[in-house]
Amino acid sequence: MGKFMHNVKKHVWSYVFIVPMAILFLGFTVYPLLSSVRYTFYNWSGIGVPKDFVGFKHYINIAKDPFFWNAFRNTFIYAGVLVPVQLSIALVLAVILNSKQLRLKYIFRVIFFSPVVTSTAIVGIVISLLSITAGSEISRVLVQTELINRPIDWLGDPRTAMWIVISVGTWIGLGYPLMYFLAGLQAIDQELYDAAKVDGAGNVDLFWYITVPSIRPVGIVVLLVTTLHSLRVFDIVQVMTKGGPYFATEVVGTYIYRHAFFGTGVGEGDANLGFASAAAFFMGILVMFISVLQVAAVRYAATYRQKRP
Amino acid sequence: MKYQISLSNVLTMIVTVAVLAGCTSPAVSPTKAPASPQPTIAPTVTVPPTKPPQVTPSPQPVKLVYWDWFPKSEGAYVDEQLHKFHETYPWVTVERNNIPDSMAYVEAIKLTFDTDQAPDVFQLLRRTRLRDYQQYVMPLNKWVTPEWAKRFPSGTFSEGSPNVAGENIYSFPFQGPGNVIRLLYLNTALFEKAGLVDSAGKPAAPKTYSQVREYALKITQACKGECYGWGFGGKDPGNAFGNVIDIAQYGGGSFFTLDGFDFKTGKYAYGSNPAYSDVISLLLGMKEDGSIIPEAMSLDDATIEALFAEGKVAMLLGKFSVATNWVKPYPNFDEFEIVAPPVPDSGQKGFWYYIPGGNTWHMSANTKYPEEVWLLMDWFASKQFAEGWVEAELGVVFYAEANKPEYVKNRHFADFVKFSSGLVKLGPSYSIRNPATSAVKPEAVSPDWADVFAGIYTGQLDMKTALAELDKRKQATLESAIQKAQADGAEVSIEDFIFSDWNQMEDYVTQPNK
């Protein structure tokens, strides 16, 4: 205790600076999270005090609901495709943008980062409209060239909707990993490249043996952040497809939203915040478990690599 | 080295173009109209002009807070009326807070209840169960005298009506039942293009499902890929297939108090009543023909309405508000006709139905100024307010004599007013027969009809199996809700929901306890 207090006194200003963020975190993250746990045991429309206690019924129903598992599967398909594709593109673009020979690189950086600061809702609406206007023209060309026999409803067809959403999600979030990678690349000592070149390394060798190992710590952070962020997908799906057609693009976020505010999507009277809270909590636990596994796997891989002769 | 520079720049340029392509400004879509208000009752009696109540002005100025979810057009009329109200009662000022997004409105009004800051006067949404909000609403029994109630049709304040709970009256109807009807919109130019016009140049209205399919195909073929015979906005299945289910109702289905429920047998009948399969088959047939705009499932209501006005779609179903939605973005667009919706080939077997009563405005249980709030509610229930509403082409009202086509200038709205009185009938009401049925609260089923219809249309579900399973789900929740209500002491049974003598082609006057 004495040592602890001594440490606190020694670094008192560090704690002072942490306090505002800690208050916000406790007030706006921890408290709502814990208080929503109580609601998971009630049928509750969101009005007044919850009274209709149902115990673990919501959890049992969620575990048995094929539409929850459909949403769960879609969420992981979204994340499973988006993360590797987005990170690969981001890394390649970062290497290009880090090139000394590239002109107007600052303009390109701004351009690539701009989707991140654009409202997802606006992007979703724009892409939805493009899928109708430009999409119908693409369909027309495909029909004329006899590649398909009837026009495609890109966002209204269960076979294509999810892929369009994943593509847009990949594009809109590209800026973050790109900037992380760029920062990582800029921190690499140029002398490493020069020394490797003297040893006869080519461009591919430089990339694989200098660039990739040097940005691995950044890459692990980016991988974790991007994965967690993509598992929380909601807004782009809600704006573009509302989870449709017939749940083909429904993710856990839209599943929770539907039950919290609409129930079946037909009437306001069907909303059940208790059920939605249970779904959110259930998903939170699953994501937490997966995140722990992911961190453990990354650490194990790093340790294995270090031990390798 | 030159090659490296060139490759970097080329790759960067390619991705840049892709990024910029997505930043193109969107075409602005008209704002989607909110859900239609709750249907109320059409009077069969002549109502004398209402007189403002005699009141003693308060010595202190009174400021009332009033919340509604009216969209802009209705809101402008309400603002104008609130101004007149203030002129009549100068000591009362009304501060109107408008949230036209119905979902946002629901959340906001719930929040005011939770924080004891409910407005003095507020609206609730269509399909809102009064019992969920009862503690926040002031009973109006003190003011609803027999004389005052005469302006409404009989049955409006019966126990079991949507505005009555127990012996307490909480609200009164305003908008007429005709507002819920769906009409068929025909684009004159496209019908002309396909040669489907009569000698006067008016579109030949398809009367049956077969004719709809035939005309849609003819128009699509005449358009050669530039336009389509039929359109709908399937992005929001609740709206898009709400139109479809309403047409099914007209073809002999059920009505909104229990969608898909057959009141004659006490069973859900999505799978067994051809009214539903007929209309879905019509859609699937037109889809197979290529007559429906291919992007239908990606479009919202506002976009499909815009495409109709731009001559890309020849036919669509919609409420009367579709015509008024065009006024602002397409002020010169008049080349369309509104006709009665099509019926199955076997003929019309139903109508739109309504039950007596309705709830639009409510007084807060915690208001400090109940007398002044009542003045405002009485103003909303007045004949002059109702007539002005129709003249402003905002819909029909419960005062039948205000619903006259000659009151309105717009010929399309006049057509709607004409249809609205002929396409609605009084339907059976289990809540009037046995008010204890209010204790029966069927849980929501998922997926419900809107999603199931969407799944069938997109080929993800088999129609026969999906509709039969929907019936099973809904029947199970109803029976389970009845059992729960019985366990809680309510004297209810499935028999309360069965009206075996209901003739769907005629008005049905529900008798209490029978």
Chai-1 contact restraints between the chains, C-beta under 6 A:
chainA,res_idxA,chainB,res_idxB,connection_type,confidence,min_distance_angstrom,max_distance_angstrom,comment,restraint_id
A,G46,B,K110,contact,1.0,0.0,6.0,A-B,restraint_1
A,I47,B,K110,contact,1.0,0.0,6.0,A-B,restraint_2
A,I96,B,S8,contact,1.0,0.0,6.0,A-B,restraint_3
A,I96,B,L11,contact,1.0,0.0,6.0,A-B,restraint_4
A,I96,B,T12,contact,1.0,0.0,6.0,A-B,restraint_5
A,S99,B,S8,contact,1.0,0.0,6.0,A-B,restraint_6
A,Q101,B,I5,contact,1.0,0.0,6.0,A-B,restraint_7
A,L102,B,S8,contact,1.0,0.0,6.0,A-B,restraint_8
A,F108,B,T12,contact,1.0,0.0,6.0,A-B,restraint_9
A,I111,B,T16,contact,1.0,0.0,6.0,A-B,restraint_10
A,I111,B,V19,contact,1.0,0.0,6.0,A-B,restraint_11
A,I125,B,P26,contact,1.0,0.0,6.0,A-B,restraint_12
A,V126,B,P26,contact,1.0,0.0,6.0,A-B,restraint_13
A,L129,B,P26,contact,1.0,0.0,6.0,A-B,restraint_14
A,L129,B,A27,contact,1.0,0.0,6.0,A-B,restraint_15
A,S131,B,S298,contact,1.0,0.0,6.0,A-B,restraint_16
A,I132,B,E295,contact,1.0,0.0,6.0,A-B,restraint_17
A,I132,B,S298,contact,1.0,0.0,6.0,A-B,restraint_18
A,P151,B,P294,contact,1.0,0.0,6.0,A-B,restraint_19
A,D153,B,P294,contact,1.0,0.0,6.0,A-B,restraint_20
A,D153,B,E295,contact,1.0,0.0,6.0,A-B,restraint_21
A,D153,B,M297,contact,1.0,0.0,6.0,A-B,restraint_22
A,D153,B,S298,contact,1.0,0.0,6.0,A-B,restraint_23
A,L155,B,S298,contact,1.0,0.0,6.0,A-B,restraint_24
A,G156,B,M297,contact,1.0,0.0,6.0,A-B,restraint_25
A,G156,B,S298,contact,1.0,0.0,6.0,A-B,restraint_26
A,P158,B,T458,contact,1.0,0.0,6.0,A-B,restraint_27
A,P158,B,Q460,contact,1.0,0.0,6.0,A-B,restraint_28
A,P245,B,M297,contact,1.0,0.0,6.0,A-B,restraint_29
A,P245,B,A454,contact,1.0,0.0,6.0,A-B,restraint_30
A,P245,B,T458,contact,1.0,0.0,6.0,A-B,restraint_31
A,Y246,B,D451,contact,1.0,0.0,6.0,A-B,restraint_32
A,Y246,B,A454,contact,1.0,0.0,6.0,A-B,restraint_33
A,Y246,B,G455,contact,1.0,0.0,6.0,A-B,restraint_34
A,Y246,B,T458,contact,1.0,0.0,6.0,A-B,restraint_35
A,Y246,B,Q460,contact,1.0,0.0,6.0,A-B,restraint_36
A,G263,B,A444,contact,1.0,0.0,6.0,A-B,restraint_37
A,T264,B,A444,contact,1.0,0.0,6.0,A-B,restraint_38
A,T264,B,S446,contact,1.0,0.0,6.0,A-B,restraint_39
A,T264,B,D448,contact,1.0,0.0,6.0,A-B,restraint_40
A,G265,B,G238,contact,1.0,0.0,6.0,A-B,restraint_41
A,G265,B,A450,contact,1.0,0.0,6.0,A-B,restraint_42
A,V266,B,G238,contact,1.0,0.0,6.0,A-B,restraint_43
A,V266,B,D448,contact,1.0,0.0,6.0,A-B,restraint_44
A,V266,B,A450,contact,1.0,0.0,6.0,A-B,restraint_45
A,G267,B,R127,contact,1.0,0.0,6.0,A-B,restraint_46
A,E268,B,V106,contact,1.0,0.0,6.0,A-B,restraint_47
A,E268,B,L125,contact,1.0,0.0,6.0,A-B,restraint_48
A,G269,B,R127,contact,1.0,0.0,6.0,A-B,restraint_49
A,G269,B,R129,contact,1.0,0.0,6.0,A-B,restraint_50
A,D270,B,A444,contact,1.0,0.0,6.0,A-B,restraint_51
